[in-house]
Amino acid sequence: MGIAKYEIFGTEGTWRVRHDGNAENEYATKEAAFEAAIAAASLALRQGHDVTVTALSSETTTGAPAK
C-alpha cells in the first residue's frame, strides 16, 4: 500500500488537517484537529498504509512559545 500523511496546521481557532494536498475541514482547537487526524490515520493503518501524523508546536494560550 501507500503512505498516508496527515499534517495539522493553523492558528488559534482555525486548525486544519492536510491529507493528499487537501485541508477541507476546519477545527476550533488543535486538539480537535489532532483527534480527527488520528481517526483517519487509524483507518489508513487498517487498510495497510504506512502512516505519518505531524503536529508542529505552537504558542500557548498565554502567547508564550510552547516548550
PDB file of N, CA, C and O in Angstrom:
ATOM      1  N   MET A   1       0.841  -1.195   0.000  1.00  0.00           N
ATOM      2  CA  MET A   1       0.000   0.000   0.000  1.00  0.00           C
ATOM      3  C   MET A   1       0.879   1.248   0.000  1.00  0.00           C
ATOM      4  O   MET A   1       2.098   1.161  -0.143  1.00  0.00           O
ATOM      5  N   GLY A   2       0.254   2.389   0.160  1.00  0.00           N
ATOM      6  CA  GLY A   2       0.969   3.653   0.116  1.00  0.00           C
ATOM      7  C   GLY A   2       1.249   4.233   1.479  1.00  0.00           C
ATOM      8  O   GLY A   2       1.149   3.558   2.503  1.00  0.00           O
ATOM      9  N   ILE A   3       1.598   5.486   1.464  1.00  0.00           N
ATOM     10  CA  ILE A   3       1.872   6.232   2.685  1.00  0.00           C
ATOM     11  C   ILE A   3       0.772   7.269   2.874  1.00  0.00           C
ATOM     12  O   ILE A   3       0.470   8.030   1.955  1.00  0.00           O
ATOM     13  N   ALA A   4       0.178   7.303   4.052  1.00  0.00           N
ATOM     14  CA  ALA A   4      -0.842   8.295   4.390  1.00  0.00           C
ATOM     15  C   ALA A   4      -0.211   9.311   5.331  1.00  0.00           C
ATOM     16  O   ALA A   4       0.207   8.964   6.435  1.00  0.00           O
ATOM     17  N   LYS A   5      -0.142  10.568   4.895  1.00  0.00           N
ATOM     18  CA  LYS A   5       0.452  11.633   5.704  1.00  0.00           C
ATOM     19  C   LYS A   5      -0.625  12.622   6.111  1.00  0.00           C
ATOM     20  O   LYS A   5      -1.442  13.039   5.290  1.00  0.00           O
ATOM     21  N   TYR A   6      -0.619  12.994   7.382  1.00  0.00           N
ATOM     22  CA  TYR A   6      -1.571  13.952   7.938  1.00  0.00           C
ATOM     23  C   TYR A   6      -0.773  15.051   8.626  1.00  0.00           C
ATOM     24  O   TYR A   6       0.048  14.774   9.501  1.00  0.00           O
ATOM     25  N   GLU A   7      -1.015  16.294   8.231  1.00  0.00           N
ATOM     26  CA  GLU A   7      -0.294  17.432   8.795  1.00  0.00           C
ATOM     27  C   GLU A   7      -1.301  18.384   9.435  1.00  0.00           C
ATOM     28  O   GLU A   7      -2.207  18.886   8.768  1.00  0.00           O
ATOM     29  N   ILE A   8      -1.134  18.624  10.720  1.00  0.00           N
ATOM     30  CA  ILE A   8      -2.008  19.538  11.458  1.00  0.00           C
ATOM     31  C   ILE A   8      -1.359  20.914  11.444  1.00  0.00           C
ATOM     32  O   ILE A   8      -0.192  21.061  11.806  1.00  0.00           O
ATOM     33  N   PHE A   9      -2.123  21.925  11.024  1.00  0.00           N
ATOM     34  CA  PHE A   9      -1.579  23.283  10.954  1.00  0.00           C
ATOM     35  C   PHE A   9      -2.698  24.287  11.197  1.00  0.00           C
ATOM     36  O   PHE A   9      -3.881  23.956  11.115  1.00  0.00           O
ATOM     37  N   GLY A  10      -2.303  25.517  11.497  1.00  0.00           N
ATOM     38  CA  GLY A  10      -3.281  26.582  11.684  1.00  0.00           C
ATOM     39  C   GLY A  10      -2.876  27.542  12.774  1.00  0.00           C
ATOM     40  O   GLY A  10      -1.722  27.585  13.200  1.00  0.00           O
ATOM     41  N   THR A  11      -3.848  28.310  13.213  1.00  0.00           N
ATOM     42  CA  THR A  11      -3.676  29.257  14.303  1.00  0.00           C
ATOM     43  C   THR A  11      -4.880  29.133  15.216  1.00  0.00           C
ATOM     44  O   THR A  11      -5.849  28.445  14.893  1.00  0.00           O
ATOM     45  N   GLU A  12      -4.814  29.792  16.342  1.00  0.00           N
ATOM     46  CA  GLU A  12      -5.872  29.701  17.347  1.00  0.00           C
ATOM     47  C   GLU A  12      -7.256  29.892  16.730  1.00  0.00           C
ATOM     48  O   GLU A  12      -7.525  30.922  16.112  1.00  0.00           O
ATOM     49  N   GLY A  13      -8.125  28.910  16.896  1.00  0.00           N
ATOM     50  CA  GLY A  13      -9.493  28.990  16.409  1.00  0.00           C
ATOM     51  C   GLY A  13      -9.697  28.477  14.996  1.00  0.00           C
ATOM     52  O   GLY A  13     -10.837  28.271  14.578  1.00  0.00           O
ATOM     53  N   THR A  14      -8.622  28.266  14.251  1.00  0.00           N
ATOM     54  CA  THR A  14      -8.732  27.786  12.878  1.00  0.00           C
ATOM     55  C   THR A  14      -7.632  26.764  12.610  1.00  0.00           C
ATOM     56  O   THR A  14      -6.530  27.116  12.191  1.00  0.00           O
ATOM     57  N   TRP A  15      -7.943  25.513  12.853  1.00  0.00           N
ATOM     58  CA  TRP A  15      -6.978  24.429  12.650  1.00  0.00           C
ATOM     59  C   TRP A  15      -7.472  23.525  11.539  1.00  0.00           C
ATOM     60  O   TRP A  15      -8.677  23.340  11.367  1.00  0.00           O
ATOM     61  N   ARG A  16      -6.543  22.965  10.786  1.00  0.00           N
ATOM     62  CA  ARG A  16      -6.878  22.083   9.673  1.00  0.00           C
ATOM     63  C   ARG A  16      -5.951  20.874   9.671  1.00  0.00           C
ATOM     64  O   ARG A  16      -4.889  20.877  10.294  1.00  0.00           O
ATOM     65  N   VAL A  17      -6.383  19.841   8.951  1.00  0.00           N
ATOM     66  CA  VAL A  17      -5.571  18.650   8.736  1.00  0.00           C
ATOM     67  C   VAL A  17      -5.372  18.507   7.231  1.00  0.00           C
ATOM     68  O   VAL A  17      -6.339  18.347   6.486  1.00  0.00           O
ATOM     69  N   ARG A  18      -4.127  18.563   6.788  1.00  0.00           N
ATOM     70  CA  ARG A  18      -3.821  18.394   5.364  1.00  0.00           C
ATOM     71  C   ARG A  18      -3.536  16.915   5.095  1.00  0.00           C
ATOM     72  O   ARG A  18      -2.732  16.285   5.781  1.00  0.00           O
ATOM     73  N   HIS A  19      -4.217  16.379   4.074  1.00  0.00           N
ATOM     74  CA  HIS A  19      -4.011  15.000   3.635  1.00  0.00           C
ATOM     75  C   HIS A  19      -4.200  14.965   2.131  1.00  0.00           C
ATOM     76  O   HIS A  19      -5.208  15.455   1.622  1.00  0.00           O
ATOM     77  N   ASP A  20      -3.257  14.399   1.422  1.00  0.00           N
ATOM     78  CA  ASP A  20      -3.293  14.351  -0.050  1.00  0.00           C
ATOM     79  C   ASP A  20      -3.442  15.738  -0.664  1.00  0.00           C
ATOM     80  O   ASP A  20      -4.105  15.902  -1.688  1.00  0.00           O
ATOM     81  N   GLY A  21      -2.821  16.739  -0.032  1.00  0.00           N
ATOM     82  CA  GLY A  21      -2.862  18.096  -0.561  1.00  0.00           C
ATOM     83  C   GLY A  21      -4.131  18.858  -0.240  1.00  0.00           C
ATOM     84  O   GLY A  21      -4.243  20.033  -0.591  1.00  0.00           O
ATOM     85  N   ASN A  22      -5.092  18.225   0.418  1.00  0.00           N
ATOM     86  CA  ASN A  22      -6.359  18.879   0.755  1.00  0.00           C
ATOM     87  C   ASN A  22      -6.453  19.115   2.251  1.00  0.00           C
ATOM     88  O   ASN A  22      -5.969  18.319   3.055  1.00  0.00           O
ATOM     89  N   ALA A  23      -7.088  20.232   2.609  1.00  0.00           N
ATOM     90  CA  ALA A  23      -7.342  20.563   4.012  1.00  0.00           C
ATOM     91  C   ALA A  23      -8.731  21.179   4.093  1.00  0.00           C
ATOM     92  O   ALA A  23      -8.880  22.377   4.334  1.00  0.00           O
ATOM     93  N   GLU A  24      -9.740  20.348   3.889  1.00  0.00           N
ATOM     94  CA  GLU A  24     -11.105  20.846   3.735  1.00  0.00           C
ATOM     95  C   GLU A  24     -11.793  21.220   5.043  1.00  0.00           C
ATOM     96  O   GLU A  24     -12.485  22.237   5.099  1.00  0.00           O
ATOM     97  N   ASN A  25     -11.621  20.429   6.088  1.00  0.00           N
ATOM     98  CA  ASN A  25     -12.340  20.677   7.339  1.00  0.00           C
ATOM     99  C   ASN A  25     -11.591  21.658   8.220  1.00  0.00           C
ATOM    100  O   ASN A  25     -10.365  21.753   8.165  1.00  0.00           O
ATOM    101  N   GLU A  26     -12.342  22.383   9.032  1.00  0.00           N
ATOM    102  CA  GLU A  26     -11.782  23.369   9.951  1.00  0.00           C
ATOM    103  C   GLU A  26     -12.176  22.988  11.371  1.00  0.00           C
ATOM    104  O   GLU A  26     -13.314  22.590  11.620  1.00  0.00           O
ATOM    105  N   TYR A  27     -11.229  23.111  12.306  1.00  0.00           N
ATOM    106  CA  TYR A  27     -11.453  22.730  13.698  1.00  0.00           C
ATOM    107  C   TYR A  27     -11.157  23.914  14.609  1.00  0.00           C
ATOM    108  O   TYR A  27     -10.275  24.722  14.319  1.00  0.00           O
ATOM    109  N   ALA A  28     -11.892  24.014  15.701  1.00  0.00           N
ATOM    110  CA  ALA A  28     -11.744  25.138  16.624  1.00  0.00           C
ATOM    111  C   ALA A  28     -10.467  25.033  17.449  1.00  0.00           C
ATOM    112  O   ALA A  28      -9.897  26.049  17.845  1.00  0.00           O
ATOM    113  N   THR A  29     -10.016  23.804  17.709  1.00  0.00           N
ATOM    114  CA  THR A  29      -8.817  23.619  18.522  1.00  0.00           C
ATOM    115  C   THR A  29      -7.825  22.696  17.819  1.00  0.00           C
ATOM    116  O   THR A  29      -8.194  21.892  16.963  1.00  0.00           O
ATOM    117  N   LYS A  30      -6.593  22.831  18.193  1.00  0.00           N
ATOM    118  CA  LYS A  30      -5.547  21.958  17.658  1.00  0.00           C
ATOM    119  C   LYS A  30      -5.813  20.516  18.083  1.00  0.00           C
ATOM    120  O   LYS A  30      -5.564  19.583  17.320  1.00  0.00           O
ATOM    121  N   GLU A  31      -6.315  20.341  19.293  1.00  0.00           N
ATOM    122  CA  GLU A  31      -6.603  19.010  19.797  1.00  0.00           C
ATOM    123  C   GLU A  31      -7.703  18.337  18.990  1.00  0.00           C
ATOM    124  O   GLU A  31      -7.628  17.135  18.733  1.00  0.00           O
ATOM    125  N   ALA A  32      -8.720  19.085  18.587  1.00  0.00           N
ATOM    126  CA  ALA A  32      -9.797  18.528  17.767  1.00  0.00           C
ATOM    127  C   ALA A  32      -9.263  18.101  16.402  1.00  0.00           C
ATOM    128  O   ALA A  32      -9.651  17.054  15.882  1.00  0.00           O
ATOM    129  N   ALA A  33      -8.384  18.897  15.827  1.00  0.00           N
ATOM    130  CA  ALA A  33      -7.770  18.537  14.547  1.00  0.00           C
ATOM    131  C   ALA A  33      -6.920  17.277  14.718  1.00  0.00           C
ATOM    132  O   ALA A  33      -6.924  16.401  13.853  1.00  0.00           O
ATOM    133  N   PHE A  34      -6.199  17.187  15.824  1.00  0.00           N
ATOM    134  CA  PHE A  34      -5.377  16.019  16.105  1.00  0.00           C
ATOM    135  C   PHE A  34      -6.240  14.763  16.211  1.00  0.00           C
ATOM    136  O   PHE A  34      -5.898  13.727  15.641  1.00  0.00           O
ATOM    137  N   GLU A  35      -7.346  14.848  16.931  1.00  0.00           N
ATOM    138  CA  GLU A  35      -8.241  13.700  17.080  1.00  0.00           C
ATOM    139  C   GLU A  35      -8.792  13.254  15.736  1.00  0.00           C
ATOM    140  O   GLU A  35      -8.907  12.055  15.483  1.00  0.00           O
ATOM    141  N   ALA A  36      -9.133  14.199  14.871  1.00  0.00           N
ATOM    142  CA  ALA A  36      -9.634  13.859  13.540  1.00  0.00           C
ATOM    143  C   ALA A  36      -8.543  13.181  12.714  1.00  0.00           C
ATOM    144  O   ALA A  36      -8.808  12.213  12.002  1.00  0.00           O
ATOM    145  N   ALA A  37      -7.320  13.692  12.810  1.00  0.00           N
ATOM    146  CA  ALA A  37      -6.208  13.100  12.067  1.00  0.00           C
ATOM    147  C   ALA A  37      -5.930  11.683  12.549  1.00  0.00           C
ATOM    148  O   ALA A  37      -5.670  10.796  11.737  1.00  0.00           O
ATOM    149  N   ILE A  38      -5.979  11.461  13.843  1.00  0.00           N
ATOM    150  CA  ILE A  38      -5.713  10.134  14.398  1.00  0.00           C
ATOM    151  C   ILE A  38      -6.798   9.148  13.984  1.00  0.00           C
ATOM    152  O   ILE A  38      -6.495   7.991  13.695  1.00  0.00           O
ATOM    153  N   ALA A  39      -8.038   9.577  13.949  1.00  0.00           N
ATOM    154  CA  ALA A  39      -9.123   8.693  13.492  1.00  0.00           C
ATOM    155  C   ALA A  39      -8.900   8.286  12.039  1.00  0.00           C
ATOM    156  O   ALA A  39      -9.059   7.116  11.691  1.00  0.00           O
ATOM    157  N   ALA A  40      -8.535   9.240  11.192  1.00  0.00           N
ATOM    158  CA  ALA A  40      -8.270   8.937   9.788  1.00  0.00           C
ATOM    159  C   ALA A  40      -7.039   8.047   9.649  1.00  0.00           C
ATOM    160  O   ALA A  40      -7.025   7.125   8.833  1.00  0.00           O
ATOM    161  N   ALA A  41      -6.008   8.323  10.445  1.00  0.00           N
ATOM    162  CA  ALA A  41      -4.783   7.529  10.397  1.00  0.00           C
ATOM    163  C   ALA A  41      -5.051   6.086  10.828  1.00  0.00           C
ATOM    164  O   ALA A  41      -4.468   5.154  10.274  1.00  0.00           O
ATOM    165  N   SER A  42      -5.913   5.904  11.795  1.00  0.00           N
ATOM    166  CA  SER A  42      -6.255   4.567  12.260  1.00  0.00           C
ATOM    167  C   SER A  42      -6.895   3.752  11.140  1.00  0.00           C
ATOM    168  O   SER A  42      -6.570   2.577  10.964  1.00  0.00           O
ATOM    169  N   LEU A  43      -7.783   4.355  10.399  1.00  0.00           N
ATOM    170  CA  LEU A  43      -8.410   3.695   9.259  1.00  0.00           C
ATOM    171  C   LEU A  43      -7.362   3.350   8.195  1.00  0.00           C
ATOM    172  O   LEU A  43      -7.374   2.251   7.639  1.00  0.00           O
ATOM    173  N   ALA A  44      -6.469   4.282   7.919  1.00  0.00           N
ATOM    174  CA  ALA A  44      -5.416   4.043   6.930  1.00  0.00           C
ATOM    175  C   ALA A  44      -4.521   2.874   7.353  1.00  0.00           C
ATOM    176  O   ALA A  44      -4.109   2.076   6.511  1.00  0.00           O
ATOM    177  N   LEU A  45      -4.218   2.770   8.649  1.00  0.00           N
ATOM    178  CA  LEU A  45      -3.415   1.649   9.149  1.00  0.00           C
ATOM    179  C   LEU A  45      -4.126   0.320   8.908  1.00  0.00           C
ATOM    180  O   LEU A  45      -3.514  -0.653   8.469  1.00  0.00           O
ATOM    181  N   ARG A  46      -5.421   0.293   9.199  1.00  0.00           N
ATOM    182  CA  ARG A  46      -6.198  -0.929   8.984  1.00  0.00           C
ATOM    183  C   ARG A  46      -6.209  -1.323   7.516  1.00  0.00           C
ATOM    184  O   ARG A  46      -6.314  -2.505   7.189  1.00  0.00           O
ATOM    185  N   GLN A  47      -6.101  -0.339   6.629  1.00  0.00           N
ATOM    186  CA  GLN A  47      -6.094  -0.607   5.198  1.00  0.00           C
ATOM    187  C   GLN A  47      -4.705  -0.978   4.687  1.00  0.00           C
ATOM    188  O   GLN A  47      -4.544  -1.262   3.500  1.00  0.00           O
ATOM    189  N   GLY A  48      -3.700  -0.981   5.562  1.00  0.00           N
ATOM    190  CA  GLY A  48      -2.365  -1.415   5.206  1.00  0.00           C
ATOM    191  C   GLY A  48      -1.389  -0.322   4.814  1.00  0.00           C
ATOM    192  O   GLY A  48      -0.299  -0.628   4.330  1.00  0.00           O
ATOM    193  N   HIS A  49      -1.741   0.943   5.005  1.00  0.00           N
ATOM    194  CA  HIS A  49      -0.850   2.048   4.659  1.00  0.00           C
ATOM    195  C   HIS A  49       0.163   2.317   5.768  1.00  0.00           C
ATOM    196  O   HIS A  49      -0.102   2.047   6.939  1.00  0.00           O
ATOM    197  N   ASP A  50       1.322   2.849   5.394  1.00  0.00           N
ATOM    198  CA  ASP A  50       2.222   3.461   6.366  1.00  0.00           C
ATOM    199  C   ASP A  50       1.592   4.804   6.723  1.00  0.00           C
ATOM    200  O   ASP A  50       0.966   5.435   5.871  1.00  0.00           O
ATOM    201  N   VAL A  51       1.746   5.249   7.965  1.00  0.00           N
ATOM    202  CA  VAL A  51       1.088   6.477   8.417  1.00  0.00           C
ATOM    203  C   VAL A  51       2.077   7.408   9.097  1.00  0.00           C
ATOM    204  O   VAL A  51       2.917   6.976   9.887  1.00  0.00           O
ATOM    205  N   THR A  52       1.963   8.707   8.776  1.00  0.00           N
ATOM    206  CA  THR A  52       2.704   9.757   9.455  1.00  0.00           C
ATOM    207  C   THR A  52       1.715  10.852   9.859  1.00  0.00           C
ATOM    208  O   THR A  52       0.943  11.333   9.030  1.00  0.00           O
ATOM    209  N   VAL A  53       1.744  11.245  11.146  1.00  0.00           N
ATOM    210  CA  VAL A  53       0.931  12.365  11.634  1.00  0.00           C
ATOM    211  C   VAL A  53       1.893  13.400  12.188  1.00  0.00           C
ATOM    212  O   VAL A  53       2.725  13.086  13.039  1.00  0.00           O
ATOM    213  N   THR A  54       1.782  14.640  11.706  1.00  0.00           N
ATOM    214  CA  THR A  54       2.659  15.715  12.154  1.00  0.00           C
ATOM    215  C   THR A  54       1.824  16.838  12.746  1.00  0.00           C
ATOM    216  O   THR A  54       0.859  17.304  12.142  1.00  0.00           O
ATOM    217  N   ALA A  55       2.217  17.263  13.942  1.00  0.00           N
ATOM    218  CA  ALA A  55       1.589  18.407  14.598  1.00  0.00           C
ATOM    219  C   ALA A  55       2.716  19.247  15.182  1.00  0.00           C
ATOM    220  O   ALA A  55       3.255  18.920  16.239  1.00  0.00           O
ATOM    221  N   LEU A  56       3.066  20.311  14.505  1.00  0.00           N
ATOM    222  CA  LEU A  56       4.150  21.164  14.965  1.00  0.00           C
ATOM    223  C   LEU A  56       3.744  21.932  16.213  1.00  0.00           C
ATOM    224  O   LEU A  56       2.561  22.180  16.444  1.00  0.00           O
ATOM    225  N   SER A  57       4.730  22.304  17.015  1.00  0.00           N
ATOM    226  CA  SER A  57       4.443  23.066  18.228  1.00  0.00           C
ATOM    227  C   SER A  57       3.870  24.423  17.853  1.00  0.00           C
ATOM    228  O   SER A  57       4.075  24.917  16.744  1.00  0.00           O
ATOM    229  N   SER A  58       3.156  25.011  18.788  1.00  0.00           N
ATOM    230  CA  SER A  58       2.563  26.326  18.567  1.00  0.00           C
ATOM    231  C   SER A  58       2.634  27.104  19.866  1.00  0.00           C
ATOM    232  O   SER A  58       3.074  26.583  20.891  1.00  0.00           O
ATOM    233  N   GLU A  59       2.201  28.344  19.817  1.00  0.00           N
ATOM    234  CA  GLU A  59       2.186  29.155  21.024  1.00  0.00           C
ATOM    235  C   GLU A  59       1.145  28.633  21.998  1.00  0.00           C
ATOM    236  O   GLU A  59       0.159  28.015  21.596  1.00  0.00           O
ATOM    237  N   THR A  60       1.368  28.881  23.273  1.00  0.00           N
ATOM    238  CA  THR A  60       0.409  28.507  24.304  1.00  0.00           C
ATOM    239  C   THR A  60      -0.720  29.531  24.343  1.00  0.00           C
ATOM    240  O   THR A  60      -0.669  30.535  23.633  1.00  0.00           O
ATOM    241  N   THR A  61      -1.731  29.289  25.159  1.00  0.00           N
ATOM    242  CA  THR A  61      -2.854  30.213  25.251  1.00  0.00           C
ATOM    243  C   THR A  61      -2.452  31.567  25.817  1.00  0.00           C
ATOM    244  O   THR A  61      -3.174  32.548  25.635  1.00  0.00           O
ATOM    245  N   THR A  62      -1.306  31.637  26.504  1.00  0.00           N
ATOM    246  CA  THR A  62      -0.833  32.919  27.028  1.00  0.00           C
ATOM    247  C   THR A  62      -0.020  33.694  26.004  1.00  0.00           C
ATOM    248  O   THR A  62       0.351  34.845  26.236  1.00  0.00           O
ATOM    249  N   GLY A  63       0.258  33.052  24.859  1.00  0.00           N
ATOM    250  CA  GLY A  63       1.063  33.710  23.823  1.00  0.00           C
ATOM    251  C   GLY A  63       2.529  33.376  23.911  1.00  0.00           C
ATOM    252  O   GLY A  63       3.308  33.756  23.036  1.00  0.00           O
ATOM    253  N   ALA A  64       2.922  32.664  24.966  1.00  0.00           N
ATOM    254  CA  ALA A  64       4.318  32.262  25.109  1.00  0.00           C
ATOM    255  C   ALA A  64       4.596  31.057  24.215  1.00  0.00           C
ATOM    256  O   ALA A  64       3.710  30.230  23.999  1.00  0.00           O
ATOM    257  N   PRO A  65       5.803  30.952  23.700  1.00  0.00           N
ATOM    258  CA  PRO A  65       6.130  29.780  22.873  1.00  0.00           C
ATOM    259  C   PRO A  65       5.998  28.495  23.681  1.00  0.00           C
ATOM    260  O   PRO A  65       6.308  28.475  24.873  1.00  0.00           O
ATOM    261  N   ALA A  66       5.543  27.429  23.044  1.00  0.00           N
ATOM    262  CA  ALA A  66       5.449  26.138  23.711  1.00  0.00           C
ATOM    263  C   ALA A  66       6.850  25.599  23.956  1.00  0.00           C
ATOM    264  O   ALA A  66       7.749  25.806  23.141  1.00  0.00           O
ATOM    265  N   LYS A  67       7.039  24.909  25.073  1.00  0.00           N
ATOM    266  CA  LYS A  67       8.363  24.363  25.408  1.00  0.00           C
ATOM    267  C   LYS A  67       8.389  22.888  25.170  1.00  0.00           C
ATOM    268  O   LYS A  67       9.415  22.245  25.392  1.00  0.00           O
TER     269      LYS A  67
END
